[in-house]
Amino acid sequence: MKTILIPVDFSKESEQALIVGASIAKRISAKLVLTHMTEFDDVSLTQEPIDSMTKRIDYSKLTAKRFDEFLNKDFLQDIIVEPVLQNHLDFSSISSMATNISADLIVMGSRGNKGIAEMTTGSNTEKVVRSSSVPVLVVKNNGINFSSETILFVSDFKEESIEAYKRISQISEMLNSKLSLLYINLPGKNFKSTKQMDETLFNFFTKAEHPDPVSAIKKVNRYADFTIEEGINNYSYLSSADIIAIPTHGRTGLSHLLYGSISENVANHSMKPVLTVKI
C-alpha cells in the first residue's frame, strides 16, 4: 500500500493538506500518516510547574484529543489514517521519517502569496522542501478545488534533472495525470536559440533513455519571460496546469543565501499546488 505523509499543526493550512492528501489517497488506495511535532519544554500548555513525565502524559492526551477532533471528517471515511506524535520540533527530520515509513509523497499546507510563516505553513515548509528526498506537494488554503489532471514539469533540462524528471513521471502515472513539459527561455546571457534548446533537450532525453528523444523534444513547451518565476506562473495559468512540478537543489547554508531556491520561491508564492523533487 502506498503512503502519504502529512505534517500537521491543526491549522486551516493543515486541514487543506489533509483534504488534498485524502483526495489522493482515495485515488491511489494509499494510507495517510499524520505527524505532529512539539517541544515538551514549552510551558505554554500550563501555568503551573510540573515534572517532565507528567507534562509528556498530559500533552500526549491533549494531542490525542486534538487528533480525534481534527480527523473527525466525512471525507476521511474508508481511508486508513495513522496519527504519530513526535517529541521534538525539527522539520528537517520529516525527510528521515518519510524515508523510514517508505512514504511516496509528503503533503504540506501553505498560506500562499502571503508568505509561508509558522509551523507547517512557514519556513518549516521550506525546510522540508529543501531537505526531503521524498517528493513534496505544497498546497494552498485558497479555496481552489484540488485537481491533478495536468502536471506541469518545469526544468532547464540539464542532466542533473533527469532523476527528478523520472520521479515526477512516475507520480504523474500514479495520479493518472497528463504530464506537460516546460522550458523557460530567458533574455541576456541565458538566452538559447531554437537550435541550442533542441540540442539541450535531445541530450536530456537521450541520457534519460527516452524511447524516442526526437518526439519528446516536440512535446516540450518553450516560453520566453524575464525570470523563471514569472515564466512559470504566467505559463501555468495560460495552460491551466493543475500542479507545478519543479526540481530543487535543496541548497542550504551559504549556497542557499547566495543563490536562493527557485523551487522554494515558486512553492511560496504560486497559488497553484507545487510539487518539488530534490535533485
Secondary structure, 3 states (H helix, E strand, C coil): CEEEEEECCCCHHHHHHHHHHHHHHHHHCEEEEEEEECCCCCHHHCCCCCCHHHHHHHHHHHHHHHHHHHCCCHHHCCCCEEEEEECCCCHHHHHHHHHHCCCCEEEEEECHHHCCECHHHEHHHHHHHHHCCCCEEEEECCCCCCCCCEEEEECCCCHHHHHHHHHHHHHHHHCCCEEEEEEEECCHHHCCCHHHHHHHHHHHHHHCCCCCHHHHHHCEEEEECCCHHHHHHHHHHHCCCCEEEEEECCCCHHHHHHHCCHHHHHHHHCCCCEEEEEC
